[in-house]
Amino acid sequence: MIQILGFLLIGVVIGVLARVLRPGRSGLSMGATVGVGLVAALVGGIVATLLGTGSLDELDFLGFVVAVIAAIVLIPVAEGIAGKKK
């Protein structure tokens, strides 16, 4: 249960950090931003695991950096998906 809460918290942090670092306005809701952060945290964990520096259970520094970059890349994708639903 604690790992799930930690994953959610790190997803929020990554999503918000990516939204702050990405220039321009974002058309995503806070919930969508958190969703992008969660997906990006998963990507960061997978990359860190493949590189042998971290794991999915614990996001190390490299995994965190990869997750933030992934979130910055995923925000426009999510905006495009959200824009098509309107």
N, C-alpha and C positions, 0 to 999 in steps of 0.2 A: 504494500500500500504506500509506503514511504517513497519507493522508487517511482511510482506513478505520479505522486505529487511533485517530486523533484523534476521529473520529465516535463510536467505541465508548467512548472515555474520557469525552468530553463527555456521552454518554448515561448513563454511570454516575453522573457528578457531578450531572446534572440529576435523575435518578431518586432518588438518595439525598437531595439537597437538598429535593425536593418531599415526600419521605416524612418528613423532619424538620420541615418547615414545616407540614404538614397535621396538625391536631390529632387525637388519638385513636389507637388502635392500628390497624395495618394487617395485613390477613390475607394479604398477598402475600409470596411468597418473594423472595429477593434477585434471582433470575433474572427474575422477572416485573417487579420494580421496575426493573431495567436495561432490560427490553423497553419499559416505559412511558416511561422516559427517552429511549430511542432514537426512539420514535414522536414524543415531545414535541420532541426536537431537530429532527426533520424538519419538524414543524409550525412551530417557531420560525424555521427557515431559510426556509421558504416564505413566511411572513408578512413577514420582513425583506426578502426578494427582492421581494415585491409592493409593499412600501412604498419600495423603492429605497434602503434603508439597508445592506443586507448581501446575502449570497448563500448558496446551499446549501453552497458550498465552505468558507466561513468564517462562523461564527456571531458576529455583532457583539453589542454590549450589548443592544440592543433585542430581537434574536432570542433571546438567552439569557433575558431576562426573560419574553418570550412563551413560551418553551419551558418554563420553570419553572411558569408559570401553567397551561399546557396539561397538564403532568404532574400538577399538583395536581388538576385537573379529571378527568384520565383515571384516576387511582388508584381512585376508587370504581367507575368503569366496569369496570376490570380485576378488581376484587374481586367485582363482580356476576357477571362471566363465569366467574371461577374458582370462585365459590360454586355456580353452576349445574352445574358439571362434577362436583362431589363427590357 
